[in-house]
Amino acid sequence: MYTIDIKDYPQNNNWNSKINSVPSIPGGKNTLMQNLRQLLLLVDKGDSFDQVPQLQGSNSKITLHDLCVHQLSPIDLVKRDWDGKWILSDFSKRWLDCEDPLYLAAYFCAHVKYFAEILYYLDSPKTARDLYDIAINEYDLSWKTPTTINGRMIWLRHFNLIEFQEFSLLYHITDNGKAFLKTIHPMLPMDVIKNEDETKNESDIQFDTQILEYYHSVNNQIRKMAIGYFPCHISTFATTLSELLSQLSKDNHIDSICDYTMHQYHIKESSTKSALNTISSLGIIERKSNTTYDITDIGNTWIKYSDNLSLLPLFQMRYLFIFELLYELNDRCLSVKELATIAKISYGFDKENIFEINKRIELLKSAKLIINVSAQKYTLTQRGKLLLNKYDVEFSVNKPSLHQHDASPSFGNDIITDLRLAAKDSYNPDKFEKLTAEFFALLGFETEWLGGSGKTDVLLKTSNTPQDTFVVTIDAKTTNSSKVTDNLVNFDTLKEHQIKHRSDYIAVVGRDFNERLIKRAKEHDVALFNLDSLERIYNLNVNTPVKTCNYRLLFEQNGLVDISTFDHIIKKKEDTSDLLNAVMAILVAESHDPFTQGRLTVRDIYRSLRDNRKISTSPDIDNLKAVLDFLSCPLIDCVNRDGQTFFATGSICDLTNTLNYLKRKSKN
């Protein structure tokens, strides 16, 4: 055992190359290095990877192989050799030889985000929450809870670099920590992101004409969310693909390809076939027989460039939200979480998929189309802007309208996106509460945001006639996790708020809810609105609005609300709307008939409507009379009555203009 010279300490990795967590080693807090050393010795021995290692103070059932995969390899303490076997890294070999704890600490500082930095910020004593807030606010780390920092604190205490006072809950740097801090290089927030736009002087961007022609010849295929499997990090997709195509050009038999990928990338035959399917879907190779593949013309064209940029039209052709992601980053900065929400809301993703968004981010970064502006946020480079300006039409970049369904300008899809983002921000609950109040106000409710500790978050009231009026107290719950859990909702407090405000119903709004919370909500007569419910209500309001008093059907439910209870109301309204248009169309068409001169009885109109495919059911006579009365009233004035007959005095366009006028007047 000996001490490593400070000049031989590991060099700091680039911040974005550092990992997010320290190794979690089974056993007690006081056996970390002892058990880590034992694990590395077992790896070096190399014959017990499927066994559970016997470690001091540990009753873990995790195998050595799984510990290598999840704890040791992310920080490069172990790696795979050419045949896929776990072996020690050069650092691990040297550390086992010297057993210098500060050498290991320096290695953690060089490879783990916000490890050395904790020592820097302990120039004055701080709580774990203080250090967590610095990580979130200064370094833009996307940790879900302050407990994320605990692993770092355990290791730092084990290295005797910090100490903890139980009575004050404060961490202090030790004298050893102060001395060690002088030997390492913590990164300050201003040093974390120093990415300059390497493309800032570019003035044009070109794609190969053959690639563009190929894109247009097949761009009608269905685009998918999940990018297919490939045996590399997606940022190096082009390099790995070029190597694979080079091998395929030498020997295109599936057995040879599988042998190559097994030795080069340590993947099984099934994984190789999945990778070949991914490349085939991009049009770069094609299957010629059951056992052979050939490079296509477009594949040979791409080989001339062998870069990720030239691959992007092929990805755009096959997968959702590629160049559309660039559009969303045009003139603004967004995080992966924000982009995942936007992808679900506007671009056909079936869920908020962080994993798939990260793939797209890395692909576009490697093509120098986007760049970090902070540790977690991205924007366009000059090259990215050039691509959008020149090729957005060429590549059919989807730019969703906020008002695709002729919605009111004040009721844009932005409210849904904002709600989804705010629902995750558990450290800013006021924003979600205010957005919840805004959402229901847009539906026509009188809303009041109260907020604050011990208060109702949002109070709703309908502005209908007294017999239709009802009041709702709403609790808006934010959470970093995927679902609001039952321990976050106090049903006794909700009942107290109901009594205080004399509300008719209680509701909870949140991202989603676990099964136990749904069960308890049923027991306590509480309606639960998740974000998918709110989105469906939004679409309902845009396409077929209902009266605010009809929302009683939702608030009177217990547990997760069922929007389908509106189906009969929607059906009736749609049938009446279809009938209105059909009657107007018949009267306008009949106005050109020289015999009837446009005059039809109710019975005549009924006969004309019976076989009309634009209405779902045969019209009810009473409904038909009601529609004719509406069209002939002075306010609408599109139909006149002459005894028992009716005739058009305006067009369908006149009817539309009149209804739009009434809509505008109602808002003044």
TAMO-V429709 format. One record per backbone hydrogen bond with DSSP energy under -1.0 kcal/mol. CO is the residue of the C=O (numbers start at 0). NH is the residue of the N-H. Records with the same first field share a line. If there is no record, write none. Layout:
CO = NH + NH
This chain:
4 = 7
5 = 8
13 = 16
14 = 17
18 = 112
27 = 30
30 = 34
31 = 35
32 = 36
33 = 37
34 = 38
35 = 39
36 = 40
37 = 41
38 = 42
39 = 43
40 = 44
41 = 45
47 = 50
48 = 64
50 = 63
54 = 57
62 = 66
63 = 67
64 = 68
65 = 69
66 = 70 + 71
67 = 72
71 = 76
72 = 75
76 = 88
78 = 86
80 = 83
84 = 80
86 = 78
88 = 92
89 = 93
90 = 94
91 = 95
92 = 96
93 = 97
94 = 98
97 = 1
99 = 103
100 = 104
101 = 105
102 = 106
103 = 107
104 = 108
105 = 109
106 = 110
107 = 111
109 = 12
110 = 18
115 = 119
116 = 120
125 = 170
126 = 130
127 = 131
128 = 132
129 = 133
130 = 134
131 = 135
132 = 136
133 = 137 + 138
134 = 140
144 = 147
145 = 148
146 = 149
148 = 152
149 = 153
150 = 154
151 = 155
152 = 156
153 = 157
154 = 158
155 = 160
156 = 159
160 = 173
162 = 171
164 = 168
169 = 164
170 = 125
171 = 162
173 = 177
174 = 178
175 = 179
176 = 180
179 = 182
187 = 190 + 191
196 = 199
198 = 201
207 = 211
208 = 212
209 = 213
210 = 214
211 = 215
212 = 216
213 = 217
217 = 220
223 = 319
229 = 231
232 = 235
233 = 236
235 = 239
236 = 240
237 = 241
238 = 242
239 = 243
240 = 244
241 = 245
242 = 246
243 = 247
244 = 248
246 = 250
251 = 292
252 = 256
253 = 257
254 = 258
255 = 259
256 = 260
257 = 261
258 = 262
259 = 263
260 = 264
267 = 271
268 = 272
269 = 273
270 = 274
271 = 275
272 = 276
273 = 277
274 = 278
275 = 279
276 = 280
277 = 281
278 = 283
279 = 282
283 = 295
285 = 293
290 = 253
291 = 287 + 288
293 = 285
295 = 299
296 = 300
297 = 301
298 = 302
301 = 304 + 305
310 = 313 + 314
311 = 315
312 = 316
313 = 317
314 = 318
317 = 223
322 = 326
323 = 327
324 = 328
326 = 329
328 = 331
333 = 377
334 = 338
335 = 339
336 = 340
337 = 341
338 = 342
339 = 343
340 = 344
341 = 345
342 = 346 + 348
350 = 352
352 = 356
353 = 357
354 = 358
355 = 359
356 = 360
357 = 361
358 = 362
359 = 363
360 = 364
361 = 365
363 = 368
364 = 367
368 = 380
370 = 378
376 = 372 + 373
377 = 333
378 = 370
380 = 384
381 = 385
382 = 386
383 = 387
384 = 388
385 = 389
386 = 390
387 = 391
390 = 394
391 = 396
392 = 395
402 = 405
407 = 410
411 = 414
412 = 416
413 = 417
414 = 418
415 = 419
416 = 420
417 = 421
418 = 422
421 = 424
422 = 478
423 = 425
424 = 427
428 = 432
429 = 433
430 = 434
431 = 435
432 = 436
433 = 437
434 = 438
435 = 439
436 = 440
437 = 441
439 = 444
440 = 443
445 = 460
447 = 458
451 = 454
455 = 450
456 = 449
457 = 473
458 = 447
459 = 471
460 = 445
464 = 467
469 = 461
470 = 503 + 504
471 = 459
472 = 506
473 = 457
474 = 508
483 = 513
484 = 487
485 = 488
489 = 493
490 = 494
491 = 495
492 = 496
493 = 497
494 = 498
495 = 499
496 = 500
497 = 502
504 = 472
505 = 526
506 = 474
507 = 528
508 = 476
510 = 530
511 = 483
513 = 517
514 = 518
515 = 519
516 = 520
517 = 521
518 = 522
519 = 523
520 = 525
525 = 558
526 = 507
527 = 560
528 = 509
529 = 533
530 = 534
531 = 535
532 = 536
533 = 537
534 = 538
535 = 539
536 = 540
537 = 541
538 = 542
539 = 543
546 = 549
547 = 550
548 = 551
549 = 552
550 = 553 + 554
551 = 555
553 = 556
558 = 527
561 = 564
562 = 565
563 = 566
565 = 569
566 = 570
567 = 571
568 = 572
569 = 573
570 = 574
571 = 575
572 = 576
573 = 577
574 = 578
575 = 579
576 = 580
577 = 581
578 = 582
579 = 583
580 = 584
581 = 585
582 = 586
583 = 587
584 = 588
585 = 589
586 = 590
588 = 591
589 = 592
592 = 596
595 = 598
599 = 645
600 = 604
601 = 605
602 = 606
603 = 607
604 = 608
605 = 609
608 = 611
611 = 614
619 = 623
620 = 624
621 = 625
622 = 626
623 = 627
624 = 628
625 = 629
626 = 630
627 = 631
630 = 637 + 638
632 = 636
637 = 648 + 649
639 = 646
641 = 644
644 = 641
645 = 599
646 = 639
650 = 654
651 = 655
652 = 656
653 = 657
654 = 658
655 = 659
656 = 660
657 = 661
658 = 662
659 = 663
660 = 664
661 = 665
663 = 666
